[in-house]
């Protein structure tokens, strides 16, 4: 959800022609270059070495984006299929009621 929220915000900023600001760590003011899978959050390299994240599974931001993009597309496809089934049921019921 966080990845999607950030992507939407960046897309909106780009569409408006605004300068796209890179998110940064509020604590260390470093670029967010790592994704912590356990906390599902982007973190900086300094946070990655802290005790809070040291034992967690990490991915580079680009890899995390690709992984979640694939998952989102898979869920979207399943939702589209469900929608198509429901529209089919609706159409059958509409014909039957007429």
N, C-alpha and C positions, 0 to 999 in steps of 0.2 A: 504494500500500500504506500509506503514511504517512497519507494522508487518511482511508482506511478505518479505520486503527487509532485515530486521534483521534476519529472519529465514533463508533466502538464504545465507546470509553472515556467519552465525553460522554453517550452514551445510557445506559450502565450507571449512571453517577453520577446522572443525572436519574431513572432508574427506582428507585434506592435512596432518592431524596429528598435526596441529598447536594447541597451547593452546588456548582454547576458552575464550576470555576475556568477562567479564560481563560488559555490558554498564553501565555507571554511569552518574549522573547529572553533567554537566559541571560547573554549578554554585555552587553547594553545595558539590560536590564530594561524593555523597551518592548513594547507589544502587537504581535503578529504580524499585520500587516495586508496583507502582500504575499506572493504565491506565486512563487517562482523556478522557471520551467519546466525550465531546464537542470539545476539541482540537485535538482529535485522536492522542495523544502523551503519551509516557511513562514518568512519572515524579517520583521524589523522595517524601518521606513523608514530607519533609520540604516545598517543592513547593506546596504540596496538601493543606497545611494550609495557603498559601498566599492568598491575596485578588483576585488574578488572577484566582484561581481555586476553591476557597472555596465553591462557589455555584454550581459547576459542578458535574455531575454524575461521580462517580469513580468506578472502578472495580480492584480487585487484578489482577496482571499480568497474572497469570495462567488462571483465568476465562475469561479474555479478549482474550487470545490466543485461548482458546477452542471456544469461541463465533465466532471469526473471522475465525477460521479454518472451522467451520461448514458453514459459509456464503461462503467462498471461494470454498469449495467442492460443494455446491449447484450451484454456478455460473459455476464451471467447468463442472458439469454434464449437465447443460443447453447448454453450448457451445459444448460439445461432441454430444449432440442430434442434434443441429443445423448443425454441421459438417457432421454428418451422412446423414441428409436430403439433404444437398448440394451435397454430393458425389453421392447420389442416383439420383438427378436431372442431374448431370454431366454424369453419366453412361447412363441414358435414352437418353440424347442428343447425346452422342457419338454413341450409337447404331443407332439412327435415322439418323445421318449424314452419316453413313456407308451404 
